[in-house]
Amino acid sequence: MRVVIQENYENMCKWAADYIAAKINNHKEDRPFVLGLPTGSSPIGVYKELIKKNQAGELSFQNVVTFNMDEYLGLPREHDQSYWYFMHENFFNHIEIPAENINILNGMAEDPVAECARYEEKIASYGGIDLFMGGIGVDGHLAFNEPYTSLKSRTGLRDLTTDTRIVNSRFFDNDPEKVPAQALSVGIGTVMDSKEVLVLINGHNKARALAATVEGGVSQKWTCSALQMHNGAIIACDEAACGELMVDTYKYFLDIEKKERL
Ligand code: GLP
């Protein structure tokens, strides 16, 4: 696992956007570059940087196919808290990307289980995901894979924990009851099958989750810890999130990254 520690949120986002842009630009195969994407406040700065690069003509999304991590069950696209709406507001409406290259789970599907199976098949039809960018919740959930979700899980329906509904209620008039109780989400197994995974972890409130991701044992209690078993996992974080890391761990990763740049 690589842990890239940046001074602040802004630098973390710049680093992540540069990394993603380089991967897309260096992709020389005929098939499209397949990019997994998250919602949440963590990736917003990365989206801003990617938009700038696209508008400056430094990065093209013409040969990029995207798959989003998750979607609330029962929210239509037009709902301002649907992840479809979030992605268009914060990213897709500002870049040039063919609409047919965008994939987001349909939270209004008549048969959500079939919708999740279709999603897995579609990912497979492109030969899998090249790079999955993610964020995590304060309880370490990756996509909507809450604590105790199987580390081998595939795309499916998830029950949201009370904790997550309370945290996400900030977008629903501060009323946890208004937060949908279920969501459609890629599985930990789906994320683990990606060639690379880049997870953004920033802010004091993610310090415990960062320590669990990097230093804790691999456990279904912290689904993000599965990344320790991935060969191409990168955590991009800011100083504020490092508060619960051991001093040795913190120094080790700073040191290693310095060497990688030499
Ligand atoms: C939601 C999403 C996750 C996201 C998490 C953290 O629960 N389903 O995919 O990673 O929120 O969000 P934030 O980045 O706002 O802390």
Residues whose N, C-alpha, C, O or C-beta is under 5 A from the ligand:
A	BS01	GLP	P38 T39 G40 S41 S42 D70 G135 I136 G137 H141 A143 F144
